[in-house]
Amino acid sequence: MIIRKYDEKDLQQMIDIWNEVVEDGIAFPQEEFLDSASGKEFFESQSYTGVAEDDGRIVGLYILHPNNVGRCGHICNASYAVSSDARGRHIGEQLVLNCLNKGKELGFRVLQFNAVVESNIHARHLYERLGFLQLGTIPGGFRMKDGHYENICPYYHEL
């Protein structure tokens, strides 16, 4: 498996993976699905979009962009998505590690996650194992697909 910058030929597979996570309704704040036009615009607008390719198939991706502007523009934010049929193979870990390096390469000083859902134990354990620190807990900060609210846990990692 390799992790590389996305190419336009990857877009449909990327959109499918992204929409799968949005449809799950338990990790991404977005509720709208991407189509070919909005997906192209969305992924092009990022500071960096990386994909995990395995035997010619996209199995995961990440987006990296500033978390804020101006005096806080040195802090970046990222989101990760792994195809459901490729989970459990540590692809997410490889994406996060690649993202940490890419963020530093792009001149960011901190990677911050604003809204990690408290019940997303696998992601939280991964982030903590990789040295991310939890900033606290925001009660009821995420509305799940079924309508109930769960706590979110912001994390950060110095680059």
C-alpha positions as CSV (number, residue, x, y, z in Angstrom):
1,M,0.0,0.0,0.0
2,I,1.2,3.5,-0.8
3,I,0.0,6.9,0.4
4,R,0.2,9.6,-2.1
5,K,-1.4,12.9,-3.3
6,Y,-4.7,12.2,-4.9
7,D,-5.2,12.4,-8.7
8,E,-8.3,13.3,-10.5
9,K,-8.7,9.6,-11.6
10,D,-9.1,8.8,-7.9
11,L,-12.1,11.1,-7.3
12,Q,-15.0,8.7,-7.7
13,Q,-13.5,6.1,-5.3
14,M,-12.7,9.0,-2.9
15,I,-16.2,10.3,-3.1
16,D,-17.6,6.8,-2.5
17,I,-15.5,6.4,0.7
18,W,-16.2,9.9,2.0
19,N,-20.0,9.4,1.4
20,E,-19.9,6.1,3.2
21,V,-18.6,7.8,6.4
22,V,-21.1,10.6,6.0
23,E,-23.9,8.0,5.6
24,D,-22.7,6.2,8.8
25,G,-23.5,9.5,10.7
26,I,-21.2,8.8,13.6
27,A,-17.9,10.5,12.8
28,F,-18.1,13.4,10.2
29,P,-20.1,16.5,10.9
30,Q,-21.1,16.8,7.3
31,E,-24.6,15.6,6.4
32,E,-24.5,16.3,2.6
33,F,-23.1,13.8,0.2
34,L,-20.5,14.7,-2.3
35,D,-21.2,14.3,-6.1
36,S,-18.7,14.4,-8.8
37,A,-18.8,18.2,-9.0
38,S,-18.9,19.0,-5.3
39,G,-16.3,16.3,-4.6
40,K,-13.9,17.6,-7.1
41,E,-14.2,21.2,-5.7
42,F,-14.0,19.9,-2.0
43,F,-10.9,17.8,-2.4
44,E,-9.2,20.5,-4.6
45,S,-9.9,23.1,-1.9
46,Q,-7.8,21.4,0.7
47,S,-4.2,22.2,1.5
48,Y,-3.5,18.6,0.8
49,T,-5.5,15.5,0.1
50,G,-3.8,12.1,0.4
51,V,-5.0,8.7,-0.6
52,A,-4.1,5.2,0.4
53,E,-3.8,3.0,-2.6
54,D,-3.7,-0.8,-2.5
55,D,-3.3,-2.8,-5.7
56,G,-4.7,0.1,-7.7
57,R,-7.7,0.7,-5.5
58,I,-8.2,3.6,-3.2
59,V,-8.9,2.2,0.3
60,G,-8.6,5.4,2.4
61,L,-8.0,9.1,2.3
62,Y,-7.4,12.2,4.3
63,I,-7.8,15.9,3.9
64,L,-5.6,18.5,5.5
65,H,-6.3,22.3,5.8
66,P,-6.0,25.2,8.1
67,N,-8.1,25.0,11.3
68,N,-8.4,28.8,11.5
69,V,-7.0,32.0,9.9
70,G,-4.5,34.7,10.7
71,R,-2.8,34.4,14.0
72,C,-4.1,30.9,14.3
73,G,-3.4,29.9,10.7
74,H,-0.4,27.7,11.9
75,I,-2.9,25.2,13.3
76,C,-4.2,22.6,10.8
77,N,-7.1,20.2,10.9
78,A,-7.6,16.9,9.2
79,S,-10.2,14.2,8.5
80,Y,-9.7,10.6,7.7
81,A,-11.9,8.0,5.9
82,V,-11.2,4.4,5.3
83,S,-13.4,2.1,3.2
84,S,-15.5,-0.2,5.3
85,D,-14.2,-3.2,3.5
86,A,-10.6,-2.2,4.3
87,R,-10.9,-1.4,8.0
88,G,-8.9,-3.3,10.6
89,R,-5.7,-3.2,8.5
90,H,-4.1,-0.1,10.2
91,I,-4.7,2.1,7.1
92,G,-6.0,4.9,9.4
93,E,-2.8,4.8,11.4
94,Q,-0.7,5.1,8.2
95,L,-2.9,8.0,7.0
96,V,-2.5,9.9,10.3
97,L,1.3,9.4,10.3
98,N,1.5,10.6,6.7
99,C,-0.7,13.6,7.6
100,L,1.5,14.5,10.6
101,N,4.5,14.7,8.3
102,K,2.7,16.5,5.5
103,G,1.4,19.1,8.0
104,K,4.9,19.8,9.2
105,E,6.2,19.9,5.6
106,L,3.5,22.5,4.8
107,G,4.6,24.7,7.7
108,F,1.9,24.0,10.2
109,R,2.9,23.8,13.8
110,V,-0.1,21.9,15.4
111,L,-2.6,19.4,14.1
112,Q,-5.9,19.8,16.0
113,F,-9.0,17.7,15.8
114,N,-12.1,19.7,16.8
115,A,-14.8,17.0,17.1
116,V,-13.7,13.4,17.8
117,V,-16.8,11.7,19.0
118,E,-16.3,10.3,22.5
119,S,-17.7,6.9,21.6
120,N,-15.2,6.6,18.6
121,I,-12.9,4.5,20.8
122,H,-10.8,3.1,17.9
123,A,-9.9,6.6,16.7
124,R,-9.3,7.9,20.2
125,H,-7.0,5.0,21.1
126,L,-5.1,5.5,17.8
127,Y,-4.7,9.3,18.4
128,E,-3.5,8.8,22.0
129,R,-1.1,6.0,21.0
130,L,0.4,8.4,18.4
131,G,0.9,11.2,21.0
132,F,-2.2,13.3,20.6
133,L,-3.4,15.0,23.7
134,Q,-7.0,15.5,24.6
135,L,-8.0,19.1,25.4
136,G,-11.2,18.3,27.3
137,T,-14.7,17.2,26.5
138,I,-17.6,19.2,25.0
139,P,-20.9,17.8,26.3
140,G,-23.4,16.9,23.6
141,G,-21.2,18.4,20.9
142,F,-22.1,16.0,18.1
143,R,-25.6,15.0,16.8
144,M,-25.5,11.4,15.8
145,K,-27.4,10.2,12.8
146,D,-30.2,8.8,15.0
147,G,-30.6,12.3,16.6
148,H,-29.1,11.8,20.0
149,Y,-26.2,13.9,21.1
150,E,-22.8,12.6,22.2
151,N,-19.8,14.3,23.7
152,I,-16.8,15.3,21.5
153,C,-13.2,15.3,22.5
154,P,-10.8,17.8,20.9
155,Y,-7.3,16.6,20.4
156,Y,-4.0,18.1,19.3
157,H,-0.5,17.1,18.3
158,E,2.5,19.5,18.0
159,L,4.3,19.1,14.7
